[in-house]
Amino acid sequence: MSERTLDRLARVVVRRDLEIHRSHLGPYAARWHFSFADYQDPTHIGIGALRVFNHESLPPAARLVPHSHSHAQCVTYVVSGEFQHRDAVLESGRLDAGGVQRMTLTSAADYLEWNPSATEGLELLQIWLAFERSPTHLVEKRQYRLADRENRWLQVARPHGHGGTGLAVDSDASVLVTRLDPGRSVHHVISPARGGYAYLIAGAADLNEHRLESGDAAVITEEGMVEVEAHRPTELMLVDTRL
C-alpha cells in the first residue's frame, strides 16, 4: 500500500436520495441506484463489478411473483424484518436483520423471495456482482447480529480465495457494513485501481467531508481513504470493487 493512498482522502461523487430512481410494482417499492429492468440510465450503469444496487421494501406477508434470472450473482442484506428465499433447487431458510445471502444462478431458474412475517415489513439491499470466475449454482446464507458490526466494519462478502469474514463471491469485490453510534467513526482504504460505492442506509454522517443523510450515496472513483463519522445512529454499507 503506497503512502500516497494512506495519506489522502479518496475522491467521491455524492448522489442524493432524491436523485435515485423510485420503482413501485404492486406491494413492492424500491430505489434502484443503477440501470435495472425497465429503468435504463446510461449515466448510472454501476461501477467495477457492481452492476445492481437496489433498496427494496415489502409489506407484511408480501411475495414477489416467481421470476427467472440466469448467470446472476446476488448478495442480499437484510436491513429489517425477515426474509426467505426458495428456488427449484435450493431452500435457504429465513434471515432477519443483519443476515446476508449469496445467490448464484448459472442457468435460467425461477426463484421466489418473500416476507414470511404476517405483521412486520421487510427492508433489504440487493446487490448484483459481475462474475470473474466460473460460478457454481449456489445459495448460502449467514446470520450476523448488531454486535458484529457495531462501531466497526463487518465484511459480509469477500472475493473467492481471500481470507476474512463474509460469504465468498465469484467477483473481485467486497461488501462491508457498519452501525455507528453518534461521534464514532470508521475508515477504509481503497487500494490503487479500485473504487467503490457507499450507501447511508439510515442516519447522518460525514463521509470524506461530505454530509450524507438517510438514502444518500457516494461513488468512490479512485484510491485513498474513506473516512466516516456519524452524527446520529447510522447504518452504512460500502462496496469495494476493482475498477
C-alpha positions in Angstrom: 0.0 0.0 0.0 1.5 3.3 -1.0 1.9 6.2 1.5 0.0 8.3 -1.1 -3.0 6.1 -0.7 -3.0 6.2 3.1 -2.4 10.0 3.3 -5.2 11.2 1.1 -9.0 11.0 1.1 -10.5 9.1 -1.9 -12.4 11.3 -4.3 -16.2 10.8 -4.1 -19.2 11.9 -6.1 -22.3 12.3 -3.8 -25.7 11.1 -5.0 -28.6 12.5 -3.0 -31.6 10.3 -2.1 -34.0 12.3 -4.3 -31.7 11.7 -7.4 -32.1 7.9 -7.1 -34.8 6.2 -9.2 -38.0 5.0 -7.5 -40.0 1.9 -8.6 -43.4 0.7 -7.4 -44.7 -2.7 -8.5 -47.8 -3.8 -6.5 -46.7 -4.2 -2.9 -43.0 -3.8 -3.8 -41.3 -0.5 -3.5 -37.6 0.1 -4.3 -34.9 2.6 -5.0 -32.8 1.4 -8.0 -29.4 3.1 -7.8 -28.2 1.8 -11.3 -29.9 0.8 -14.5 -32.2 -2.2 -13.8 -35.2 -3.9 -15.6 -37.1 -1.1 -17.4 -35.1 1.7 -15.8 -32.2 2.4 -18.1 -29.8 5.4 -17.5 -26.5 5.4 -19.3 -25.0 7.7 -16.7 -25.7 5.2 -13.9 -24.7 1.6 -15.0 -22.7 0.5 -12.0 -19.0 0.7 -11.0 -16.5 -2.0 -11.5 -18.0 -5.4 -10.6 -21.1 -3.7 -9.0 -23.9 -3.8 -11.5 -27.1 -3.5 -9.4 -27.8 -1.8 -6.1 -31.4 -1.9 -5.0 -33.0 -0.9 -1.7 -36.3 -2.8 -1.6 -39.3 -2.8 0.8 -42.1 -5.4 1.1 -45.1 -5.1 3.5 -46.1 -8.0 5.8 -46.6 -11.3 4.1 -45.8 -9.9 0.6 -44.4 -12.3 -2.0 -42.8 -11.3 -5.2 -44.1 -13.1 -8.3 -41.7 -16.0 -9.1 -39.2 -14.8 -11.7 -36.3 -16.1 -13.6 -32.7 -14.9 -14.0 -29.7 -16.6 -15.4 -25.9 -16.0 -14.9 -26.7 -13.8 -12.0 -24.8 -13.3 -8.7 -26.8 -11.5 -6.0 -25.8 -10.6 -2.4 -28.9 -9.8 -0.3 -28.5 -7.9 3.0 -31.5 -7.7 5.4 -31.9 -4.2 6.9 -35.0 -5.0 8.9 -37.7 -7.7 9.2 -37.5 -11.3 7.9 -36.5 -12.6 4.5 -37.0 -16.0 2.9 -35.8 -17.5 -0.5 -36.8 -20.6 -2.5 -36.0 -21.8 -5.9 -36.4 -25.1 -7.8 -33.1 -26.5 -6.4 -32.3 -24.7 -3.1 -34.1 -23.5 0.0 -32.1 -21.0 2.0 -34.3 -20.7 5.2 -35.0 -17.4 7.0 -32.8 -14.4 7.7 -33.5 -11.4 9.9 -31.8 -8.0 10.3 -28.1 -8.3 9.7 -28.4 -11.5 7.7 -26.7 -11.9 4.3 -27.4 -14.3 1.4 -25.3 -15.0 -1.6 -27.3 -16.5 -4.6 -25.5 -17.6 -7.8 -27.5 -18.8 -10.8 -25.5 -20.4 -13.6 -28.6 -21.0 -15.9 -32.2 -19.8 -16.0 -34.0 -20.6 -12.8 -37.3 -19.4 -11.3 -37.0 -18.3 -7.7 -39.2 -16.8 -5.1 -38.4 -14.3 -2.4 -40.9 -13.1 0.3 -41.6 -11.6 3.7 -42.6 -14.5 5.9 -43.9 -12.2 8.7 -47.6 -11.5 8.9 -47.1 -8.4 11.0 -43.7 -6.7 10.1 -42.4 -5.1 7.0 -39.2 -6.2 5.3 -36.3 -4.0 4.0 -33.4 -5.4 2.2 -30.5 -4.4 -0.1 -30.0 -6.4 -3.3 -26.5 -6.2 -4.8 -25.6 -7.9 -8.1 -21.9 -8.5 -8.9 -20.4 -9.4 -12.3 -18.7 -12.9 -12.5 -14.9 -13.0 -12.6 -14.5 -16.8 -12.4 -16.5 -19.9 -13.3 -19.5 -20.0 -10.9 -21.4 -22.8 -9.3 -25.1 -22.8 -8.7 -25.4 -21.9 -5.0 -27.5 -20.3 -2.4 -25.9 -19.8 1.0 -26.6 -17.5 4.0 -25.1 -16.3 7.2 -26.8 -14.5 10.1 -24.9 -11.6 11.7 -26.0 -9.6 14.7 -25.7 -5.9 15.7 -22.7 -6.6 17.9 -20.8 -7.9 14.8 -20.9 -4.5 13.1 -21.3 -2.1 16.0 -18.8 0.8 15.6 -16.6 -1.2 13.3 -16.7 -2.6 9.8 -18.1 -6.1 9.2 -17.2 -7.8 5.9 -20.3 -9.7 4.8 -19.0 -10.7 1.3 -15.4 -11.2 0.0 -13.7 -12.4 -3.2 -13.4 -16.2 -3.5 -10.0 -17.3 -2.2 -9.5 -14.3 0.0 -9.4 -14.6 3.8 -11.5 -12.9 6.3 -15.2 -12.9 7.2 -18.1 -13.0 4.9 -19.6 -15.2 2.1 -17.2 -15.8 -0.8 -18.3 -14.4 -4.2 -17.0 -15.0 -7.7 -16.0 -11.4 -8.2 -13.2 -9.1 -7.2 -15.5 -7.2 -4.8 -16.1 -6.9 -1.0 -19.2 -5.8 0.8 -18.9 -4.2 4.3 -21.4 -2.8 6.7 -21.3 -0.8 9.9 -23.6 0.6 12.6 -22.1 3.7 14.2 -23.1 5.5 17.4 -23.0 9.3 17.3 -19.5 10.6 17.4 -17.9 7.2 16.4 -16.0 6.7 13.2 -14.5 4.1 10.9 -12.2 4.2 7.9 -11.4 2.0 5.0 -8.6 2.1 2.4 -9.4 2.0 -1.3 -6.3 0.5 -3.0 -4.9 1.6 -6.4 -7.1 0.5 -9.4 -10.1 0.1 -7.1 -13.2 2.2 -6.3 -16.5 1.7 -4.7 -20.0 2.7 -3.7 -21.1 3.8 -0.2 -24.8 3.9 0.8 -26.1 5.5 4.0 -29.0 3.2 4.9 -30.1 5.4 7.8 -28.8 8.2 10.0 -26.4 11.1 9.3 -22.7 11.1 8.8 -19.7 12.8 7.2 -18.0 10.8 4.5 -14.8 12.3 3.3 -16.0 15.7 4.4 -19.4 15.4 2.6 -22.5 15.3 4.8 -24.8 12.3 4.0 -28.3 11.8 5.2 -30.5 8.7 5.0 -30.7 7.4 1.5 -27.7 9.3 0.2 -24.9 7.5 -1.6 -21.3 8.2 -2.7 -19.5 6.9 -5.8 -15.8 6.4 -4.9 -13.8 6.9 -8.1 -10.1 6.5 -7.0 -7.7 5.2 -4.4 -7.4 6.7 -1.0 -9.0 6.7 2.5 -12.7 6.6 3.1 -13.5 8.1 6.5 -17.0 8.1 8.0 -18.0 9.9 11.2 -21.6 9.5 12.5 -23.7 12.4 13.8 -26.7 10.3 14.6 -27.1 6.5 14.9 -26.0 5.4 11.4 -26.1 2.3 9.3 -23.9 2.3 6.2 -22.8 -0.2 3.5 -19.7 0.0 1.4 -18.9 -2.0 -1.7 -15.1 -2.1 -2.6 -14.5 -3.2 -6.2 -11.7 -3.5 -8.7 -12.3 -0.9 -11.5 
